[in-house]
């Protein structure tokens, strides 16, 4: 069979498991028709049952992984359908063990029955997944496997519930193996291997890195970049954050990512600060990028920010403020939906002000502006709508909730659940088409104060209370009337 380039990405990091053992592919059709599916099922059984011993089981797991990399989307779906339907719990064994727990004659018998229950409650497919952990590159494979499961789930696979179950089980496995205690916080500099730096360019999800010169600026004087790295994936960042050192709170993103005047920092000055850097009093986290969709839901970002704050406090003791400059990725979409719904979201004073600025009928003209391309800097409508959009931006951040009670905006939820305070909205902070599409060119600072992180977290997670600055609170009341 022809193996696509997907093999290299999917199975990257897998090397020869033992000298003299070569990677092998089962000769199967990429769509996995019934006959080939039976052959895969036989191989899966042998891996789970460790036929021939642990060494043989791992060799077969590697064979399955490399073969899987050649599956088409149809083949992937059939493989996951098989795992979901045929490799769950043995319900009869579970029922019998529960009965043994209930009717145990002694504490010793009950403990033995409970231990057996824990064992039989583990689906057989989880034993298959855990075989990969012991292989070089096995964790990378599981991360990609979960990404494929999630892609098929979004596409509406035939066994939607089965895919959701597989996703949950894979996340549980990855949660344990990507615990923050197993990760290394690494400061990225221009001395970092080029292959690793290339992945920063590829994975940057907030402010695209267009060239190596762009990357040099992100690693230049007054800039820092930190990543979490797993010992089993040393050439591949899991999540990284870009930091700008500033005087005061930054309110625009362009100065933070533009080309710097000095050379990029290297390993030699990784732990030092220049005389100029010592005058900065604020660290701005302006980009946080999760690198692998297969690690969605695995807690990494909250620990990353707190770890970086500790690193910066140690290296730059003059720093007094730690804050983000974050997008509002759902604000525009939310506002368009509100305008389309007919619900009253404008005060009488705001409607009158927009009408006086030749934006009548008000809802229609406002929807045209919000739904259209980024206006030019001299567009008179911007000045007219600024107080309205700023107030609505504060409403979106502070008051808009999902049914679960969490903040409607995903970035807002992330920072509030990490203990930050919603600090300040910044008008035209990212005046680009991307910035307009995300949040009508507005951005927000979330501030991390070490002494308040835990209490802010508890208020938000336990009580649903958003900790907001007086500035944001005043915005909410500015146009009442």
Secondary structure as GFF3:
##gff-version 3
##sequence-region A 1 481
A	DSSP	alpha_helix	6	10	.	.	.	ID=ss1
A	DSSP	alpha_helix	34	48	.	.	.	ID=ss2
A	DSSP	alpha_helix	54	68	.	.	.	ID=ss3
A	DSSP	alpha_helix	73	86	.	.	.	ID=ss4
A	DSSP	alpha_helix	91	102	.	.	.	ID=ss5
A	DSSP	alpha_helix	107	120	.	.	.	ID=ss6
A	DSSP	alpha_helix	124	133	.	.	.	ID=ss7
A	DSSP	alpha_helix	138	154	.	.	.	ID=ss8
A	DSSP	alpha_helix	160	177	.	.	.	ID=ss9
A	DSSP	three_ten_helix	180	182	.	.	.	ID=ss10
A	DSSP	beta_strand	183	187	.	.	.	ID=ss11
A	DSSP	alpha_helix	194	203	.	.	.	ID=ss12
A	DSSP	alpha_helix	212	218	.	.	.	ID=ss13
A	DSSP	beta_strand	223	230	.	.	.	ID=ss14
A	DSSP	beta_strand	239	246	.	.	.	ID=ss15
A	DSSP	alpha_helix	254	257	.	.	.	ID=ss16
A	DSSP	three_ten_helix	267	269	.	.	.	ID=ss17
A	DSSP	three_ten_helix	277	279	.	.	.	ID=ss18
A	DSSP	beta_strand	282	290	.	.	.	ID=ss19
A	DSSP	three_ten_helix	293	295	.	.	.	ID=ss20
A	DSSP	alpha_helix	301	315	.	.	.	ID=ss21
A	DSSP	beta_strand	321	324	.	.	.	ID=ss22
A	DSSP	beta_strand	326	327	.	.	.	ID=ss23
A	DSSP	alpha_helix	331	341	.	.	.	ID=ss24
A	DSSP	alpha_helix	348	356	.	.	.	ID=ss25
A	DSSP	alpha_helix	362	371	.	.	.	ID=ss26
A	DSSP	alpha_helix	380	398	.	.	.	ID=ss27
A	DSSP	alpha_helix	410	417	.	.	.	ID=ss28
A	DSSP	beta_strand	421	426	.	.	.	ID=ss29
A	DSSP	alpha_helix	433	439	.	.	.	ID=ss30
A	DSSP	beta_strand	443	448	.	.	.	ID=ss31
A	DSSP	three_ten_helix	450	452	.	.	.	ID=ss32
A	DSSP	alpha_helix	453	463	.	.	.	ID=ss33
A	DSSP	alpha_helix	470	477	.	.	.	ID=ss34
###
